[in-house]
């Protein structure tokens, strides 16, 4: 895999040559073209002037900032150059903060930080220091087109992971919305809800969770390519808990959770018995 960025990571006077690699895989996206229903010909888009109603050539188009409704200030290439920050090939860790102090909403896109030749020891030193102290390194990085990003550096197993972060003014404050407090929740209801949560506990396994919409869409596309007819099932609507007794719903949920748990235990027991029998047979 080719790195998306190469440079150095610094903390204090320590300089580590590194490369950044994407920590997520590009997913196959289902893309569509808009077609003319009559002959399935692709639709062409044109840049049309709202005032004149005619197409405009690219050479006659400028960028404008709408500072009030219908009022614009035009920015030229020179203006964008003047605003550009100096490109840097260094990620300087400005501060170290405790991991639990950083709201998860700040983190956006992860990259693996891979040491370049000669940087292995300093890399391992920083990784272990971050891991042992439970810290996150906060710095800034310039990437494509001189765009400046806030970045956090974490330790994940044997790797350092840099995550592009949102700036403080990008988050919507919790206080902008109205959320219920206890809303009259009774102790016995809370106790049953906690029991339900515990009954549904599983070790996190990301392979269990699939993009059902994407899978269903691809099945439909492949079927239609073969000329097959698709039967579409009506989505099931669940009754709101506002119109039923909450305690009854919790009791039903607990019963379902117990049945699911006993079923999972039985499957596990069957697998374990089969493995033991296989080992005895091979012996």
N, C-alpha and C positions, 0 to 999 in steps of 0.2 A: 504494500500500500504506500502510495506517495504521501509525504507529509503535507499538511495544509499550511504549515508555517514553520520556519526555521529561525533560530536566534539563540538567545540566552535567557536564563532565569537567574535572577540575583536576589540574595537576601543578605543584608549587611554588605560586607566586602567580598562575599563568596559569589563567584560567577560560574554558572553551570550551562554548558552548551546543550541545547535541547531541540527536539522536533515535536510538533504537535500532530497527532493523528486523530481522526474522528473516532469517538467512542460509541457511535451508534451506526447501525447499518441502514443504508438507503432502502426504503421499502418500495416494492413495486406499486406504483400508483395507477389507479384506473382513470385514465383521462378520456375526455369526450370532445368531439367536434360538433359544432352546431351546423345542421344541414337544412337545406330547403326540403320540406316535406314532399313536395311534388316530384322532384327528380333526384333527391339525396345528394345534391351538389353542395360542397362546403360554402358557408357564408363568409363573405369578405367584409372586413371592417375598414372604415375610412375615418380619417380625422377631419371632422366637419366643424366649421366655424358656426357657432350658435346664432350669431347676428346675421351673417350673409347666407347661411345655409349651403355653403359650398365646401368642397374638400380643400384642405390646406397642405402644402408641401412641407416636408420636414425643415427645410431651410428658412421657412417663414414662421417657425414655432419657437417661442421663448418660454422660460420658466417664470412663473409668478407666484408670489405669496399673497393669499387672500387675507388681509388684516382686518377687514370688515366686509359684510355682505356686498359683493359686487365691486369691491375696491381692491386693487392689486398693486404690489410693488414688484417690478421686474428685476430678477437677478441674472447677471451675466457670468460667463466662465471665469472672469477675473474676480468676481465677488466670491465664487466658490473656492478659488485658489487662496484668496485672502483669509477665508475662514478655516482652511485646512490646517490640521495640526502636523507637526513634524513627524514623519514616519520614523518608527523606531523598531529595531530588531531585538529589543530587550523587554522582558517582563520583570519589572522591579516590584518585589513584594514590599509594600509600604508599611503595612501593619499586620500583626497576627492577632486574631480574635478567637474567642472560644466558640467551638462549633455550635453549641446549643443556643448561642446568642444571635445566630443568623437565621432569620425567617426563611423557611424553604422556598417561599414565593420569589425570593431574589434570584434563585438559580435557574438557569435556562438551558444551555447547550454544553454537553461535556466533551472534553478531548483528553486523550491519553498524552501525558508528557513523557517522552522517551529520551533518555540521555544520549547525546552524541559521543563519539569516541573521545575518551579522556575525561568525561564528566561522570563516570559511574560512581566513584567514591563519594563525591560531593552530593550527588543525587541521592544515594542511599542514606547519607548523613541527614539531609533535609527531610527525607521521607520518614525516617525513624523518629526524628525530633518532633515532627508534626503528629505522628501516630501516638507517641508517648505523652504528649502534652494535650492532645485533643483539640488542637488549634486548626484554624483555616487561615492561610495566607491571602491577604487582600492586596491586589495590585491592579494595574491597567495594561492593556495590550492594544496595539494598533494592528488591524487586519485589513482585509480587502478594501481598496479605495480609501486608505488612510482613515477608516472609521475607528473611533476610539471606543473600547469596551472596558467595563469593570470586570474583574476576573477574580475567582476564588480558587486557591490551590489546596486540594485535600489529599489525604493518604487513603487509598483503597487497596487493601491487601498489599501486594508488592509494588504497586504503581502509585505514581503521583497523577492526579486527575485535575485538570484545569477546567473550571466551569465558567462560561460566560455568564455574567450576572446583569440583572436589571439595576438601573440607578434608582435612588430613593424616590424620585418624583414620578416613577413609572407605576408604582403600586397604588391601588385604590385602598383607601383607609377603611378599616372595619367599621368605624364610626359613621361612615356614609350610609349604612344600612341599619335597619331595625331587626334585631335578633331576639328571640325569646330568652328569658332568664330561666327560672325553674318551671314556669308555666303551670304551676300547680301539680307537678309530678309527685306522686305519693311514694313513700319509702319502699312499699312492697312492689310497686311497678318498677322502680329503679333496680331493686334486687333481682327481679326476674329478667330485666333487660341485660344486666351484667352477666347473669347466668347464661343467657342466650348467646352473648358475645363470646364467653368462654367456651361454650359448647361448639361454636362455629370456628374456633381457633384452628389454624393449620400453619405449618411452616411455609413461609413464602416460596412459591415455585412459579416463576413467571411463565413457564411453558404451559401452565394450566389455562392461561387466559389468551384467547384468540380473538382476532378481529372478525367477528361473525358477519358483520355487514359486508366487509370486503370479500370474504369467502362466498357468501350467498350471491353477491353481485357477479363474481367470476363464474359461478355455476350457471347462473342465468345466461350470461354472455356466451359461454361455451355451448349451452343447450340451444340457444337461438341460432348460433353459427351452424348447428347441425339440423336446423329447421324444426326443432321440437317445440311443442307448446308447453308453456309454463303455467302451473296452477299456483296462484298467489293466495296464501292463507291470511285470513284477517287477524290483525294483532289482538292479543288478549288484553282486555282492560281490567285492571285491578281496582277493587273497591277501596276508596279512601278510608284510612283508619279514623277519620273524623266522624264517620257515621256508624261505627261499630264500637263495641266495648273494647277498650285498649287491653284490659287484663285478659280477655278471652283470646285476643290475637296473640298476646305474648305466650299464653299457655299452649295454643296451637303450634306456635313457632318452636317452642321448646320440645314439644312432642315430635315434630318433624326433624329437629336437630338431633334428637336421641336416636331416631330411626336411621338417619343418615350416618351417624357415628357408629352405630352397631353394624351397619352394612359395610362401612369402610374397614372396620376391625375384622369382620368376617373375611373380606377379600384379602386383607393383609395376612390373616392366619392361613388362608388357603395357599397363598404364594409361599409363605414360610414352610408349610408342610410339603409343598411340591419341591422346593429347593432341597429340603432334608432328604426326601425320597430319592431325588436325583443324585445327591452326594453318596447315599448308601449304595445306589445302583452302580455308580461309577467305581466305588471302592471295591 
